[in-house]
Structures are given as structure tokens and as C-alpha cells.
């Protein structure tokens, strides 16, 4: 089971990542430009990540115990919620965070880290 500490450790190990408290919750963003790629909900059991709107429905339908939208909040954003307790292992958590980081990272950062792109 993934924890908020796991999210923090993995997110902050990504190039250019930093943590900043916003809206009363930890957010993980890129130093260059400040784009958020992940956040923890106030109960530390759920994280939010970037996800193309067109992909969300399929992910939620396939694994509703793992993925969901916060109604009224995520509807209009390329964002998805993930229940940390439903993740299978740390590799899955890292893959989700890395995918979200890639979506937020500027081209120059991606080019500087081709092993992650």
C-alpha cells in the first residue's frame, strides 16, 4: 500500500520537482513554471495527478476502486484522483507520478532527461 510519504519521496526525486503547500495541501510542482503534477488530499490517502480528460473515463471504468474524480472539482480539468491504498506496489505509484510529471514538464526539461521522457 502506497503512503503519502511514498508520494513525497518519489515526486521529489523527479527532476525539477519541489513541494509547495497550496489550498492547505501539499502540491508537487516543477520549479520552472510552477506547474503542478501531483497533490495530496488533506487526508493523505488520495493523490491528484494530471490525466488527459479523454483518458479519465476509461481508467475509472477499468479500476473504479483506484481512480475517481472529485465531482464538481475535477470535472473541467485534466486531473484524476488516485486512492493510494488501492495501488498494487511502489512501481505503479512511480509510473503514475512519472506520467503526470511528463505531462507537466516543459520540453527543455524532458529533453534534458531522455531516460524519463
Biopython code that builds the backbone (N, CA, C, O; Angstrom):
import numpy as np
from Bio.PDB.StructureBuilder import StructureBuilder

atoms = [
    (1, "UNK", "N", (0.850, -1.187, 0.000)),
    (1, "UNK", "CA", (0.000, 0.000, 0.000)),
    (1, "UNK", "C", (0.884, 1.235, 0.000)),
    (1, "UNK", "O", (1.804, 1.347, 0.810)),
    (2, "UNK", "N", (0.606, 2.161, -0.909)),
    (2, "UNK", "CA", (1.358, 3.402, -1.003)),
    (2, "UNK", "C", (0.900, 4.374, 0.083)),
    (2, "UNK", "O", (-0.252, 4.354, 0.516)),
    (3, "UNK", "N", (1.823, 5.217, 0.505)),
    (3, "UNK", "CA", (1.529, 6.210, 1.533)),
    (3, "UNK", "C", (1.864, 7.607, 1.022)),
    (3, "UNK", "O", (2.486, 7.763, -0.029)),
    (4, "UNK", "N", (1.448, 8.609, 1.768)),
    (4, "UNK", "CA", (1.792, 9.990, 1.428)),
    (4, "UNK", "C", (3.309, 10.179, 1.441)),
    (4, "UNK", "O", (3.845, 10.938, 0.634)),
    (5, "UNK", "N", (3.995, 9.499, 2.344)),
    (5, "UNK", "CA", (5.460, 9.589, 2.375)),
    (5, "UNK", "C", (6.077, 9.023, 1.102)),
    (5, "UNK", "O", (7.076, 9.546, 0.610)),
    (6, "UNK", "N", (5.490, 7.960, 0.569)),
    (6, "UNK", "CA", (5.970, 7.390, -0.695)),
    (6, "UNK", "C", (5.765, 8.380, -1.841)),
    (6, "UNK", "O", (6.647, 8.563, -2.679)),
    (7, "UNK", "N", (4.600, 9.013, -1.868)),
    (7, "UNK", "CA", (4.312, 10.011, -2.903)),
    (7, "UNK", "C", (5.354, 11.121, -2.832)),
    (7, "UNK", "O", (5.944, 11.499, -3.844)),
    (8, "UNK", "N", (5.568, 11.627, -1.649)),
    (8, "UNK", "CA", (6.523, 12.729, -1.455)),
    (8, "UNK", "C", (7.924, 12.322, -1.914)),
    (8, "UNK", "O", (8.574, 13.064, -2.650)),
    (9, "UNK", "N", (8.385, 11.169, -1.491)),
    (9, "UNK", "CA", (9.736, 10.709, -1.821)),
    (9, "UNK", "C", (9.916, 10.540, -3.335)),
    (9, "UNK", "O", (10.916, 10.987, -3.896)),
    (10, "UNK", "N", (8.963, 9.905, -3.984)),
    (10, "UNK", "CA", (9.065, 9.648, -5.423)),
    (10, "UNK", "C", (8.907, 10.949, -6.209)),
    (10, "UNK", "O", (9.671, 11.211, -7.138)),
    (11, "UNK", "N", (7.922, 11.757, -5.841)),
    (11, "UNK", "CA", (7.678, 13.011, -6.569)),
    (11, "UNK", "C", (8.887, 13.937, -6.482)),
    (11, "UNK", "O", (9.283, 14.533, -7.484)),
    (12, "UNK", "N", (9.469, 14.062, -5.304)),
    (12, "UNK", "CA", (10.588, 14.989, -5.130)),
    (12, "UNK", "C", (11.886, 14.471, -5.747)),
    (12, "UNK", "O", (12.839, 15.233, -5.911)),
    (13, "UNK", "N", (11.931, 13.195, -6.087)),
    (13, "UNK", "CA", (13.107, 12.640, -6.760)),
    (13, "UNK", "C", (13.084, 12.919, -8.263)),
    (13, "UNK", "O", (14.092, 12.722, -8.942)),
    (14, "UNK", "N", (11.953, 13.372, -8.786)),
    (14, "UNK", "CA", (11.856, 13.684, -10.206)),
    (14, "UNK", "C", (12.564, 15.007, -10.493)),
    (14, "UNK", "O", (12.517, 15.920, -9.668)),
    (15, "UNK", "N", (13.213, 15.124, -11.639)),
    (15, "UNK", "CA", (13.965, 16.333, -11.964)),
    (15, "UNK", "C", (13.107, 17.601, -11.907)),
    (15, "UNK", "O", (11.998, 17.644, -12.438)),
    (16, "UNK", "N", (13.638, 18.606, -11.264)),
    (16, "UNK", "CA", (12.976, 19.902, -11.205)),
    (16, "UNK", "C", (11.781, 19.973, -10.289)),
    (16, "UNK", "O", (11.064, 20.973, -10.295)),
    (17, "UNK", "N", (11.541, 18.937, -9.496)),
    (17, "UNK", "CA", (10.349, 18.899, -8.642)),
    (17, "UNK", "C", (10.588, 19.596, -7.308)),
    (17, "UNK", "O", (11.691, 19.585, -6.762)),
    (18, "UNK", "N", (9.536, 20.192, -6.811)),
    (18, "UNK", "CA", (9.560, 20.815, -5.489)),
    (18, "UNK", "C", (8.181, 20.645, -4.851)),
    (18, "UNK", "O", (7.196, 20.366, -5.535)),
    (19, "UNK", "N", (8.131, 20.814, -3.558)),
    (19, "UNK", "CA", (6.867, 20.727, -2.830)),
    (19, "UNK", "C", (6.473, 22.115, -2.365)),
    (19, "UNK", "O", (7.310, 22.894, -1.909)),
    (20, "UNK", "N", (5.186, 22.416, -2.485)),
    (20, "UNK", "CA", (4.670, 23.699, -2.025)),
    (20, "UNK", "C", (3.266, 23.493, -1.483)),
    (20, "UNK", "O", (2.444, 22.819, -2.104)),
    (21, "UNK", "N", (3.000, 24.067, -0.340)),
    (21, "UNK", "CA", (1.665, 23.992, 0.252)),
    (21, "UNK", "C", (0.747, 24.963, -0.491)),
    (21, "UNK", "O", (1.040, 26.156, -0.572)),
    (22, "UNK", "N", (-0.351, 24.458, -1.026)),
    (22, "UNK", "CA", (-1.345, 25.275, -1.717)),
    (22, "UNK", "C", (-2.724, 24.767, -1.344)),
    (22, "UNK", "O", (-2.948, 23.559, -1.265)),
    (23, "UNK", "N", (-3.635, 25.677, -1.118)),
    (23, "UNK", "CA", (-5.005, 25.320, -0.729)),
    (23, "UNK", "C", (-5.018, 24.424, 0.511)),
    (23, "UNK", "O", (-5.947, 23.640, 0.705)),
    (24, "UNK", "N", (-3.989, 24.544, 1.343)),
    (24, "UNK", "CA", (-3.909, 23.763, 2.566)),
    (24, "UNK", "C", (-3.424, 22.337, 2.399)),
    (24, "UNK", "O", (-3.449, 21.561, 3.354)),
    (25, "UNK", "N", (-2.977, 21.972, 1.185)),
    (25, "UNK", "CA", (-2.492, 20.607, 0.938)),
    (25, "UNK", "C", (-1.137, 20.664, 0.238)),
    (25, "UNK", "O", (-0.823, 21.645, -0.436)),
    (26, "UNK", "N", (-0.335, 19.611, 0.397)),
    (26, "UNK", "CA", (0.941, 19.564, -0.324)),
    (26, "UNK", "C", (0.712, 19.384, -1.822)),
    (26, "UNK", "O", (-0.072, 18.535, -2.246)),
    (27, "UNK", "N", (1.402, 20.189, -2.607)),
    (27, "UNK", "CA", (1.391, 20.019, -4.057)),
    (27, "UNK", "C", (2.826, 19.800, -4.502)),
    (27, "UNK", "O", (3.768, 20.295, -3.883)),
    (28, "UNK", "N", (2.974, 19.060, -5.572)),
    (28, "UNK", "CA", (4.290, 18.773, -6.140)),
    (28, "UNK", "C", (4.283, 19.392, -7.527)),
    (28, "UNK", "O", (3.435, 19.091, -8.367)),
    (29, "UNK", "N", (5.253, 20.262, -7.736)),
    (29, "UNK", "CA", (5.262, 21.057, -8.951)),
    (29, "UNK", "C", (6.662, 21.189, -9.486)),
    (29, "UNK", "O", (7.638, 20.815, -8.836)),
    (30, "UNK", "N", (6.744, 21.725, -10.678)),
    (30, "UNK", "CA", (8.033, 21.947, -11.301)),
    (30, "UNK", "C", (8.545, 23.328, -10.928)),
    (30, "UNK", "O", (7.807, 24.311, -10.981)),
    (31, "UNK", "N", (9.809, 23.392, -10.553)),
    (31, "UNK", "CA", (10.413, 24.669, -10.195)),
    (31, "UNK", "C", (10.297, 25.660, -11.347)),
    (31, "UNK", "O", (9.969, 26.827, -11.134)),
    (32, "UNK", "N", (10.564, 25.202, -12.561)),
    (32, "UNK", "CA", (10.447, 26.051, -13.743)),
    (32, "UNK", "C", (8.984, 26.153, -14.140)),
    (32, "UNK", "O", (8.412, 25.192, -14.655)),
    (33, "UNK", "N", (8.389, 27.282, -13.910)),
    (33, "UNK", "CA", (6.999, 27.495, -14.309)),
    (33, "UNK", "C", (5.971, 27.180, -13.242)),
    (33, "UNK", "O", (4.843, 27.667, -13.318)),
    (34, "UNK", "N", (6.327, 26.381, -12.252)),
    (34, "UNK", "CA", (5.420, 26.088, -11.151)),
    (34, "UNK", "C", (4.236, 25.196, -11.483)),
    (34, "UNK", "O", (3.273, 25.146, -10.718)),
    (35, "UNK", "N", (4.286, 24.493, -12.604)),
    (35, "UNK", "CA", (3.157, 23.622, -12.965)),
    (35, "UNK", "C", (3.030, 22.460, -11.986)),
    (35, "UNK", "O", (4.006, 21.773, -11.688)),
    (36, "UNK", "N", (1.826, 22.255, -11.497)),
    (36, "UNK", "CA", (1.552, 21.173, -10.546)),
    (36, "UNK", "C", (1.404, 19.865, -11.312)),
    (36, "UNK", "O", (0.706, 19.805, -12.324)),
    (37, "UNK", "N", (2.071, 18.811, -10.819)),
    (37, "UNK", "CA", (1.891, 17.491, -11.432)),
    (37, "UNK", "C", (1.291, 16.491, -10.453)),
    (37, "UNK", "O", (0.887, 15.402, -10.862)),
    (38, "UNK", "N", (1.225, 16.833, -9.181)),
    (38, "UNK", "CA", (0.589, 15.936, -8.204)),
    (38, "UNK", "C", (0.239, 16.727, -6.953)),
    (38, "UNK", "O", (0.815, 17.780, -6.678)),
    (39, "UNK", "N", (-0.703, 16.203, -6.214)),
    (39, "UNK", "CA", (-1.067, 16.795, -4.926)),
    (39, "UNK", "C", (-1.579, 15.685, -4.017)),
    (39, "UNK", "O", (-2.006, 14.625, -4.475)),
    (40, "UNK", "N", (-1.526, 15.952, -2.742)),
    (40, "UNK", "CA", (-2.102, 15.029, -1.764)),
    (40, "UNK", "C", (-3.361, 15.659, -1.207)),
    (40, "UNK", "O", (-3.383, 16.859, -0.931)),
    (41, "UNK", "N", (-4.406, 14.872, -1.038)),
    (41, "UNK", "CA", (-5.606, 15.383, -0.397)),
    (41, "UNK", "C", (-5.322, 15.534, 1.094)),
    (41, "UNK", "O", (-4.335, 15.003, 1.602)),
    (42, "UNK", "N", (-6.186, 16.255, 1.782)),
    (42, "UNK", "CA", (-5.923, 16.562, 3.191)),
    (42, "UNK", "C", (-5.942, 15.350, 4.110)),
    (42, "UNK", "O", (-5.534, 15.459, 5.266)),
    (43, "UNK", "N", (-6.402, 14.202, 3.634)),
    (43, "UNK", "CA", (-6.392, 13.004, 4.485)),
    (43, "UNK", "C", (-5.181, 12.107, 4.209)),
    (43, "UNK", "O", (-5.027, 11.068, 4.851)),
    (44, "UNK", "N", (-4.318, 12.498, 3.258)),
    (44, "UNK", "CA", (-3.111, 11.743, 2.895)),
    (44, "UNK", "C", (-3.399, 10.343, 2.351)),
    (44, "UNK", "O", (-2.495, 9.510, 2.291)),
    (45, "UNK", "N", (-4.639, 10.076, 1.958)),
    (45, "UNK", "CA", (-4.978, 8.762, 1.401)),
    (45, "UNK", "C", (-5.269, 8.815, -0.088)),
    (45, "UNK", "O", (-5.444, 7.780, -0.731)),
    (46, "UNK", "N", (-5.319, 10.027, -0.638)),
    (46, "UNK", "CA", (-5.648, 10.230, -2.043)),
    (46, "UNK", "C", (-4.673, 11.242, -2.623)),
    (46, "UNK", "O", (-4.318, 12.228, -1.977)),
    (47, "UNK", "N", (-4.242, 10.977, -3.865)),
    (47, "UNK", "CA", (-3.438, 11.978, -4.559)),
    (47, "UNK", "C", (-4.145, 12.355, -5.850)),
    (47, "UNK", "O", (-4.895, 11.565, -6.423)),
    (48, "UNK", "N", (-3.893, 13.564, -6.289)),
    (48, "UNK", "CA", (-4.379, 14.030, -7.568)),
    (48, "UNK", "C", (-3.207, 14.069, -8.531)),
    (48, "UNK", "O", (-2.093, 14.424, -8.146)),
    (49, "UNK", "N", (-3.454, 13.706, -9.786)),
    (49, "UNK", "CA", (-2.413, 13.733, -10.818)),
    (49, "UNK", "C", (-3.006, 14.240, -12.125)),
    (49, "UNK", "O", (-4.216, 14.186, -12.344)),
    (50, "UNK", "N", (-2.125, 14.730, -12.981)),
    (50, "UNK", "CA", (-2.548, 15.151, -14.318)),
    (50, "UNK", "C", (-2.959, 13.915, -15.118)),
    (50, "UNK", "O", (-2.324, 12.863, -15.040)),
    (51, "UNK", "N", (-4.028, 14.069, -15.881)),
    (51, "UNK", "CA", (-4.506, 12.989, -16.732)),
    (51, "UNK", "C", (-5.351, 13.612, -17.831)),
    (51, "UNK", "O", (-6.284, 14.359, -17.535)),
    (52, "UNK", "N", (-5.049, 13.324, -19.088)),
    (52, "UNK", "CA", (-5.871, 13.887, -20.164)),
    (52, "UNK", "C", (-7.345, 13.553, -19.958)),
    (52, "UNK", "O", (-7.696, 12.426, -19.609)),
    (53, "UNK", "N", (-8.190, 14.537, -20.177)),
    (53, "UNK", "CA", (-9.629, 14.337, -19.985)),
    (53, "UNK", "C", (-10.145, 13.127, -20.751)),
    (53, "UNK", "O", (-10.999, 12.388, -20.260)),
    (54, "UNK", "N", (-9.619, 12.930, -21.961)),
    (54, "UNK", "CA", (-10.127, 11.840, -22.794)),
    (54, "UNK", "C", (-9.737, 10.458, -22.272)),
    (54, "UNK", "O", (-10.299, 9.458, -22.719)),
    (55, "UNK", "N", (-8.795, 10.379, -21.343)),
    (55, "UNK", "CA", (-8.358, 9.093, -20.789)),
    (55, "UNK", "C", (-9.026, 8.750, -19.453)),
    (55, "UNK", "O", (-9.026, 7.591, -19.036)),
    (56, "UNK", "N", (-9.581, 9.741, -18.799)),
    (56, "UNK", "CA", (-10.086, 9.538, -17.435)),
    (56, "UNK", "C", (-11.211, 8.512, -17.355)),
    (56, "UNK", "O", (-11.186, 7.623, -16.503)),
    (57, "UNK", "N", (-12.180, 8.634, -18.226)),
    (57, "UNK", "CA", (-13.347, 7.759, -18.171)),
    (57, "UNK", "C", (-12.954, 6.287, -18.272)),
    (57, "UNK", "O", (-13.469, 5.449, -17.532)),
    (58, "UNK", "N", (-12.045, 5.980, -19.184)),
    (58, "UNK", "CA", (-11.599, 4.599, -19.375)),
    (58, "UNK", "C", (-10.863, 4.073, -18.133)),
    (58, "UNK", "O", (-11.078, 2.934, -17.719)),
    (59, "UNK", "N", (-10.012, 4.893, -17.553)),
    (59, "UNK", "CA", (-9.284, 4.473, -16.345)),
    (59, "UNK", "C", (-10.241, 4.209, -15.190)),
    (59, "UNK", "O", (-10.119, 3.207, -14.485)),
    (60, "UNK", "N", (-11.188, 5.115, -15.007)),
    (60, "UNK", "CA", (-12.161, 4.962, -13.913)),
    (60, "UNK", "C", (-13.022, 3.728, -14.132)),
    (60, "UNK", "O", (-13.282, 2.984, -13.185)),
    (61, "UNK", "N", (-13.467, 3.498, -15.353)),
    (61, "UNK", "CA", (-14.297, 2.326, -15.651)),
    (61, "UNK", "C", (-13.528, 1.029, -15.421)),
    (61, "UNK", "O", (-14.090, 0.050, -14.930)),
    (62, "UNK", "N", (-12.251, 1.021, -15.772)),
    (62, "UNK", "CA", (-11.443, -0.191, -15.630)),
    (62, "UNK", "C", (-11.089, -0.484, -14.174)),
    (62, "UNK", "O", (-11.045, -1.645, -13.769)),
    (63, "UNK", "N", (-10.838, 0.559, -13.389)),
    (63, "UNK", "CA", (-10.420, 0.357, -11.998)),
    (63, "UNK", "C", (-11.045, 1.411, -11.080)),
    (63, "UNK", "O", (-10.345, 2.288, -10.575)),
    (64, "UNK", "N", (-12.365, 1.325, -10.863)),
    (64, "UNK", "CA", (-13.047, 2.341, -10.048)),
    (64, "UNK", "C", (-12.617, 2.348, -8.583)),
    (64, "UNK", "O", (-12.800, 3.347, -7.888)),
    (65, "UNK", "N", (-12.052, 1.251, -8.115)),
    (65, "UNK", "CA", (-11.565, 1.214, -6.734)),
    (65, "UNK", "C", (-10.283, 2.028, -6.584)),
    (65, "UNK", "O", (-9.886, 2.380, -5.473)),
    (66, "UNK", "N", (-9.645, 2.320, -7.706)),
    (66, "UNK", "CA", (-8.357, 3.019, -7.707)),
    (66, "UNK", "C", (-8.479, 4.471, -8.159)),
    (66, "UNK", "O", (-7.885, 5.363, -7.553)),
    (67, "UNK", "N", (-9.249, 4.710, -9.227)),
    (67, "UNK", "CA", (-9.318, 6.033, -9.842)),
    (67, "UNK", "C", (-10.718, 6.629, -9.717)),
    (67, "UNK", "O", (-11.716, 5.912, -9.789)),
    (68, "UNK", "N", (-10.782, 7.954, -9.530)),
    (68, "UNK", "CA", (-12.067, 8.645, -9.472)),
    (68, "UNK", "C", (-11.861, 10.137, -9.702)),
    (68, "UNK", "O", (-10.737, 10.639, -9.700)),
    (69, "UNK", "N", (-12.975, 10.828, -9.899)),
    (69, "UNK", "CA", (-12.975, 12.285, -9.999)),
    (69, "UNK", "C", (-13.667, 12.837, -8.778)),
    (69, "UNK", "O", (-14.617, 12.241, -8.271)),
    (70, "UNK", "N", (-13.203, 13.952, -8.312)),
    (70, "UNK", "CA", (-13.920, 14.647, -7.243)),
    (70, "UNK", "C", (-14.975, 15.503, -7.934)),
    (70, "UNK", "O", (-14.664, 16.519, -8.555)),
    (71, "UNK", "N", (-16.211, 15.079, -7.816)),
    (71, "UNK", "CA", (-17.324, 15.737, -8.511)),
    (71, "UNK", "C", (-17.355, 17.229, -8.203)),
    (71, "UNK", "O", (-17.213, 17.651, -7.056)),
    (72, "UNK", "N", (-17.544, 18.008, -9.252)),
    (72, "UNK", "CA", (-17.624, 19.443, -9.104)),
    (72, "UNK", "C", (-16.272, 20.133, -9.011)),
    (72, "UNK", "O", (-16.195, 21.358, -9.109)),
    (73, "UNK", "N", (-15.220, 19.374, -8.826)),
    (73, "UNK", "CA", (-13.890, 19.960, -8.696)),
    (73, "UNK", "C", (-12.996, 19.597, -9.873)),
    (73, "UNK", "O", (-12.313, 20.460, -10.424)),
    (74, "UNK", "N", (-12.995, 18.334, -10.260)),
    (74, "UNK", "CA", (-12.103, 17.857, -11.320)),
    (74, "UNK", "C", (-12.765, 17.846, -12.703)),
    (74, "UNK", "O", (-12.100, 17.592, -13.707)),
    (75, "UNK", "N", (-14.053, 18.117, -12.754)),
    (75, "UNK", "CA", (-14.816, 17.971, -13.996)),
    (75, "UNK", "C", (-14.183, 18.672, -15.196)),
    (75, "UNK", "O", (-14.136, 18.105, -16.287)),
    (76, "UNK", "N", (-13.709, 19.868, -15.010)),
    (76, "UNK", "CA", (-13.226, 20.675, -16.128)),
    (76, "UNK", "C", (-11.707, 20.728, -16.251)),
    (76, "UNK", "O", (-11.167, 21.538, -17.005)),
    (77, "UNK", "N", (-11.030, 19.874, -15.519)),
    (77, "UNK", "CA", (-9.566, 19.899, -15.525)),
    (77, "UNK", "C", (-9.007, 18.547, -15.959)),
    (77, "UNK", "O", (-9.667, 17.519, -15.811)),
    (78, "UNK", "N", (-7.809, 18.554, -16.486)),
    (78, "UNK", "CA", (-7.119, 17.322, -16.869)),
    (78, "UNK", "C", (-6.476, 16.749, -15.608)),
    (78, "UNK", "O", (-5.256, 16.781, -15.446)),
    (79, "UNK", "N", (-7.311, 16.232, -14.728)),
    (79, "UNK", "CA", (-6.896, 15.821, -13.398)),
    (79, "UNK", "C", (-7.665, 14.574, -13.002)),
    (79, "UNK", "O", (-8.816, 14.397, -13.400)),
    (80, "UNK", "N", (-7.039, 13.715, -12.226)),
    (80, "UNK", "CA", (-7.632, 12.453, -11.799)),
    (80, "UNK", "C", (-7.209, 12.184, -10.367)),
    (80, "UNK", "O", (-6.096, 12.538, -9.979)),
    (81, "UNK", "N", (-8.060, 11.574, -9.587)),
    (81, "UNK", "CA", (-7.735, 11.208, -8.201)),
    (81, "UNK", "C", (-7.364, 9.727, -8.148)),
    (81, "UNK", "O", (-7.916, 8.903, -8.877)),
    (82, "UNK", "N", (-6.416, 9.413, -7.269)),
    (82, "UNK", "CA", (-5.928, 8.043, -7.111)),
    (82, "UNK", "C", (-5.968, 7.691, -5.627)),
    (82, "UNK", "O", (-5.407, 8.405, -4.796)),
    (83, "UNK", "N", (-6.635, 6.586, -5.305)),
    (83, "UNK", "CA", (-6.655, 6.097, -3.920)),
    (83, "UNK", "C", (-5.338, 5.351, -3.670)),
    (83, "UNK", "O", (-5.083, 4.310, -4.276)),
    (84, "UNK", "N", (-4.517, 5.885, -2.783)),
    (84, "UNK", "CA", (-3.190, 5.308, -2.542)),
    (84, "UNK", "C", (-3.275, 3.866, -2.059)),
    (84, "UNK", "O", (-2.454, 3.036, -2.449)),
    (85, "UNK", "N", (-4.244, 3.561, -1.228)),
    (85, "UNK", "CA", (-4.390, 2.212, -0.693)),
    (85, "UNK", "C", (-4.728, 1.167, -1.737)),
    (85, "UNK", "O", (-4.558, -0.028, -1.492)),
    (86, "UNK", "N", (-5.204, 1.595, -2.900)),
    (86, "UNK", "CA", (-5.585, 0.649, -3.957)),
    (86, "UNK", "C", (-4.431, 0.354, -4.921)),
    (86, "UNK", "O", (-4.551, -0.524, -5.776)),
    (87, "UNK", "N", (-3.331, 1.069, -4.792)),
    (87, "UNK", "CA", (-2.196, 0.824, -5.684)),
    (87, "UNK", "C", (-1.526, -0.488, -5.325)),
    (87, "UNK", "O", (-1.402, -0.840, -4.152)),
    (88, "UNK", "N", (-1.099, -1.204, -6.346)),
    (88, "UNK", "CA", (-0.539, -2.536, -6.138)),
    (88, "UNK", "C", (0.845, -2.524, -5.514)),
    (88, "UNK", "O", (1.167, -3.380, -4.690)),
    (89, "UNK", "N", (1.663, -1.554, -5.905)),
    (89, "UNK", "CA", (3.033, -1.518, -5.387)),
    (89, "UNK", "C", (3.656, -0.159, -5.687)),
    (89, "UNK", "O", (3.032, 0.704, -6.304)),
    (90, "UNK", "N", (4.878, 0.011, -5.245)),
    (90, "UNK", "CA", (5.578, 1.274, -5.433)),
    (90, "UNK", "C", (5.866, 1.554, -6.901)),
    (90, "UNK", "O", (5.903, 2.715, -7.308)),
    (91, "UNK", "N", (6.070, 0.521, -7.695)),
    (91, "UNK", "CA", (6.327, 0.712, -9.123)),
    (91, "UNK", "C", (5.113, 1.346, -9.811)),
    (91, "UNK", "O", (5.268, 2.201, -10.682)),
    (92, "UNK", "N", (3.922, 0.930, -9.422)),
    (92, "UNK", "CA", (2.723, 1.517, -10.006)),
    (92, "UNK", "C", (2.603, 2.987, -9.608)),
    (92, "UNK", "O", (2.267, 3.830, -10.439)),
    (93, "UNK", "N", (2.874, 3.292, -8.356)),
    (93, "UNK", "CA", (2.855, 4.678, -7.893)),
    (93, "UNK", "C", (3.861, 5.510, -8.676)),
    (93, "UNK", "O", (3.537, 6.606, -9.133)),
    (94, "UNK", "N", (5.060, 5.006, -8.831)),
    (94, "UNK", "CA", (6.096, 5.737, -9.563)),
    (94, "UNK", "C", (5.674, 5.961, -11.016)),
    (94, "UNK", "O", (5.883, 7.047, -11.557)),
    (95, "UNK", "N", (5.085, 4.951, -11.650)),
    (95, "UNK", "CA", (4.646, 5.082, -13.042)),
    (95, "UNK", "C", (3.577, 6.165, -13.190)),
    (95, "UNK", "O", (3.604, 6.938, -14.148)),
    (96, "UNK", "N", (2.653, 6.221, -12.262)),
    (96, "UNK", "CA", (1.589, 7.236, -12.306)),
    (96, "UNK", "C", (2.181, 8.626, -12.111)),
    (96, "UNK", "O", (1.842, 9.553, -12.847)),
    (97, "UNK", "N", (3.063, 8.777, -11.125)),
    (97, "UNK", "CA", (3.686, 10.078, -10.880)),
    (97, "UNK", "C", (4.562, 10.507, -12.057)),
    (97, "UNK", "O", (4.566, 11.678, -12.435)),
    (98, "UNK", "N", (5.292, 9.575, -12.624)),
    (98, "UNK", "CA", (6.152, 9.898, -13.757)),
    (98, "UNK", "C", (5.318, 10.341, -14.960)),
    (98, "UNK", "O", (5.682, 11.296, -15.647)),
    (99, "UNK", "N", (4.219, 9.666, -15.216)),
    (99, "UNK", "CA", (3.342, 10.045, -16.318)),
    (99, "UNK", "C", (2.804, 11.460, -16.111)),
    (99, "UNK", "O", (2.761, 12.253, -17.051)),
    (100, "UNK", "N", (2.401, 11.772, -14.897)),
    (100, "UNK", "CA", (1.888, 13.104, -14.596)),
    (100, "UNK", "C", (2.995, 14.155, -14.735)),
    (100, "UNK", "O", (2.765, 15.239, -15.269)),
    (101, "UNK", "N", (4.192, 13.827, -14.253)),
    (101, "UNK", "CA", (5.346, 14.734, -14.373)),
    (101, "UNK", "C", (5.627, 15.033, -15.847)),
    (101, "UNK", "O", (5.864, 16.184, -16.214)),
    (102, "UNK", "N", (5.601, 14.007, -16.681)),
    (102, "UNK", "CA", (5.848, 14.185, -18.121)),
    (102, "UNK", "C", (4.855, 15.163, -18.742)),
    (102, "UNK", "O", (5.226, 15.968, -19.595)),
    (103, "UNK", "N", (3.599, 15.094, -18.318)),
    (103, "UNK", "CA", (2.574, 15.975, -18.872)),
    (103, "UNK", "C", (2.794, 17.430, -18.462)),
    (103, "UNK", "O", (2.425, 18.346, -19.197)),
    (104, "UNK", "N", (3.388, 17.640, -17.306)),
    (104, "UNK", "CA", (3.609, 18.997, -16.806)),
    (104, "UNK", "C", (4.961, 19.567, -17.214)),
    (104, "UNK", "O", (5.127, 20.784, -17.283)),
    (105, "UNK", "N", (5.923, 18.699, -17.483)),
    (105, "UNK", "CA", (7.295, 19.144, -17.744)),
    (105, "UNK", "C", (7.416, 19.901, -19.069)),
    (105, "UNK", "O", (6.855, 19.488, -20.084)),
    (106, "UNK", "N", (8.153, 21.010, -19.044)),
    (106, "UNK", "CA", (8.418, 21.708, -20.303)),
    (106, "UNK", "C", (9.361, 20.889, -21.183)),
    (106, "UNK", "O", (10.093, 20.026, -20.699)),
    (107, "UNK", "N", (9.326, 21.172, -22.458)),
    (107, "UNK", "CA", (10.119, 20.423, -23.443)),
    (107, "UNK", "C", (11.596, 20.372, -23.066)),
    (107, "UNK", "O", (12.217, 19.316, -23.181)),
    (108, "UNK", "N", (12.169, 21.479, -22.623)),
    (108, "UNK", "CA", (13.601, 21.512, -22.286)),
    (108, "UNK", "C", (13.930, 20.539, -21.150)),
    (108, "UNK", "O", (14.981, 19.898, -21.166)),
    (109, "UNK", "N", (13.050, 20.431, -20.182)),
    (109, "UNK", "CA", (13.281, 19.504, -19.072)),
    (109, "UNK", "C", (13.200, 18.064, -19.567)),
    (109, "UNK", "O", (14.014, 17.227, -19.177)),
    (110, "UNK", "N", (12.236, 17.776, -20.411)),
    (110, "UNK", "CA", (12.112, 16.432, -20.980)),
    (110, "UNK", "C", (13.330, 16.078, -21.826)),
    (110, "UNK", "O", (13.832, 14.956, -21.767)),
    (111, "UNK", "N", (13.798, 17.041, -22.610)),
    (111, "UNK", "CA", (14.976, 16.805, -23.436)),
    (111, "UNK", "C", (16.237, 16.581, -22.597)),
    (111, "UNK", "O", (17.134, 15.841, -23.001)),
    (112, "UNK", "N", (16.296, 17.219, -21.439)),
    (112, "UNK", "CA", (17.451, 17.070, -20.556)),
    (112, "UNK", "C", (17.441, 15.714, -19.842)),
    (112, "UNK", "O", (18.458, 15.292, -19.291)),
    (113, "UNK", "N", (16.296, 15.039, -19.852)),
    (113, "UNK", "CA", (16.152, 13.743, -19.171)),
    (113, "UNK", "C", (15.478, 12.738, -20.108)),
    (113, "UNK", "O", (14.357, 12.300, -19.851)),
    (114, "UNK", "N", (16.162, 12.379, -21.190)),
    (114, "UNK", "CA", (15.545, 11.470, -22.178)),
    (114, "UNK", "C", (15.214, 10.100, -21.586)),
    (114, "UNK", "O", (14.340, 9.405, -22.104)),
    (115, "UNK", "N", (15.890, 9.705, -20.522)),
    (115, "UNK", "CA", (15.596, 8.429, -19.878)),
    (115, "UNK", "C", (14.211, 8.429, -19.217)),
    (115, "UNK", "O", (13.661, 7.363, -18.939)),
    (116, "UNK", "N", (13.656, 9.595, -18.970)),
    (116, "UNK", "CA", (12.334, 9.720, -18.349)),
    (116, "UNK", "C", (11.245, 10.118, -19.341)),
    (116, "UNK", "O", (10.056, 10.017, -19.037)),
    (117, "UNK", "N", (11.646, 10.564, -20.513)),
    (117, "UNK", "CA", (10.678, 11.083, -21.476)),
    (117, "UNK", "C", (9.907, 10.009, -22.205)),
    (117, "UNK", "O", (9.061, 10.317, -23.044)),
]
sb = StructureBuilder()
sb.init_structure("model")
sb.init_model(0)
sb.init_chain("A")
sb.init_seg("    ")
for serial, (resi, resn, name, xyz) in enumerate(atoms, 1):
    if name == "N":
        sb.init_residue(resn, " ", resi, " ")
    sb.init_atom(name, np.array(xyz, "f"), 0.0, 1.0, " ", f" {name:<3s}", serial, name[0])
structure = sb.get_structure()
